[in-house]
Amino acid sequence: MFRAIGRWLIDDGGQDLVEYALLTGTVAAGGLLVFLVIALSMGVHYELWQTLQQAAWEPSPPCGC
């Protein structure tokens, strides 16, 4: 029984799969963070642009003056 446990602890047959899973998780988390930052930045800049456009608009005088 101790020999079987020793072989199980020494065996590294699935190590590459664990490494790929950790690498994939890291890349996915980084991509999600980048996406959230880009989405937030786009929203802030759009709101700023929209506010500036609304402030720059001047209504025309009424017809009949």
C-alpha positions in Angstrom: 0.0 0.0 0.0 2.8 2.4 0.8 4.4 1.6 -2.5 1.2 2.5 -4.4 0.9 5.8 -2.5 4.6 6.5 -3.2 4.1 5.9 -7.0 1.0 8.1 -7.0 2.9 11.0 -5.3 5.9 10.6 -7.7 3.9 10.2 -10.9 3.7 13.5 -12.9 1.6 12.3 -15.9 -1.0 15.0 -15.7 1.3 17.9 -14.8 1.2 19.4 -18.3 -2.6 19.4 -18.3 -2.7 21.2 -14.9 -0.1 23.8 -16.3 -2.2 24.4 -19.4 -5.4 24.8 -17.3 -3.6 27.3 -15.0 -2.3 29.2 -18.0 -5.7 29.3 -19.7 -7.3 30.5 -16.5 -4.7 33.3 -16.2 -5.2 34.4 -19.8 -9.0 34.3 -19.4 -8.9 36.4 -16.2 -6.5 38.9 -17.8 -8.7 39.1 -20.9 -11.8 39.7 -18.7 -10.1 42.5 -16.8 -8.9 44.2 -20.0 -12.4 43.9 -21.5 -14.0 45.5 -18.4 -11.5 48.3 -18.4 -12.1 49.0 -22.1 -15.9 48.9 -21.7 -15.7 51.3 -18.8 -13.4 53.7 -20.7 -15.7 53.6 -23.7 -18.7 54.4 -21.5 -17.0 57.3 -19.8 -15.8 58.8 -23.1 -19.2 58.4 -24.7 -20.9 60.1 -21.9 -18.4 63.0 -22.0 -18.8 63.3 -25.8 -22.6 63.2 -25.4 -22.5 65.9 -22.7 -20.3 68.2 -24.9 -22.5 67.7 -27.9 -25.7 68.6 -25.9 -23.9 71.7 -24.5 -22.8 72.9 -27.9 -26.3 72.8 -29.5 -28.0 76.1 -29.9 -31.6 76.2 -30.8 -32.6 78.4 -33.7 -34.8 81.4 -33.0 -38.5 81.0 -33.4 -39.9 81.6 -36.9 -42.0 84.8 -36.9 -39.6 87.2 -35.2 
